[in-house]
Amino acid sequence: MDKPPLQEAIVTSPKITHWRTLWISDIHLGTSGCKADFLLDFLEHNQAKTLYLVGDIVDGWALRRSWHWPSSHNDVVQKILRMARHGTRVVFIPGNHDEFARDFIGYAFGDIEIQDEEIHQTADGRRLLVLHGDQFDHVIQHGKWLAHVGDRLYTFALWLNNHYNALRRRRGLPYWSLSQYLKHKVKNAVAFMTDFEQALAGSARERGLDGVVCGHIHRPEIREVEGVLYCNDGDWVESLSALAEHHDGKLELLDWSHVPVERLGRQQAARPHTPRPLALPALPSSLRRHGKHPYKPLDNAGS
């Protein structure tokens, strides 16, 4: 079967688009670098039969250092929970920053499935491995203290990025990622990303799969790596991107960094300014493991 062409799109239209599947990752709720307003705008204008949350949704590392949880982060969680309640299949695949959720792999939190990885079958029959990708990061696996140091330096770069973009907004300029620009200019960082992509693609190849979808390195990409499709859905602190599957199986990168600033401003003004509690699903539904809950564990079936 001929595979459809891969495309990258810059989306600024206010209309609602219906996809077969959406993948988003590296939101980093709980950090000042999280672009929650951009993500809320994206979720308002994009719907899907299946939504994959491909890790680092909540930044547990940052929240352990200091508490940062504005109302827009609540709104993101509530929006995703509403999508799950209203029929979207939501699959949460934890990453290294929200590794606490890996204690509940194979079970459900409300209407959200928690999986370590998943095999997703596209509409045109391709089988894609979906996982966060930190398992293939040697620093995370063998030098976690160094990863925490790097995370603090990265947080500082994002702080600079926020102030720089505040100046750009006042001048009516679109969002631009300083940290992403610097990362792509550093030779060692580029080499790390290339090794990461090859390792993920190699793992999919060894398992007889057609491709892989991941996050972790905050670099949106769709390309062939030695005959295997490599897809990275990007992030919501730098690139503001997602991966989407059309109903015919075609895959597309969505860039949401070009949303008009005035549209975000109108949405912020429309939201209530009084603090609202975070309404989470009942706790027992998150504890379906080790046979201690009457519900059955979820099957690891692809879409």
Disulfide bonds with the S-S distance in Angstrom:
none
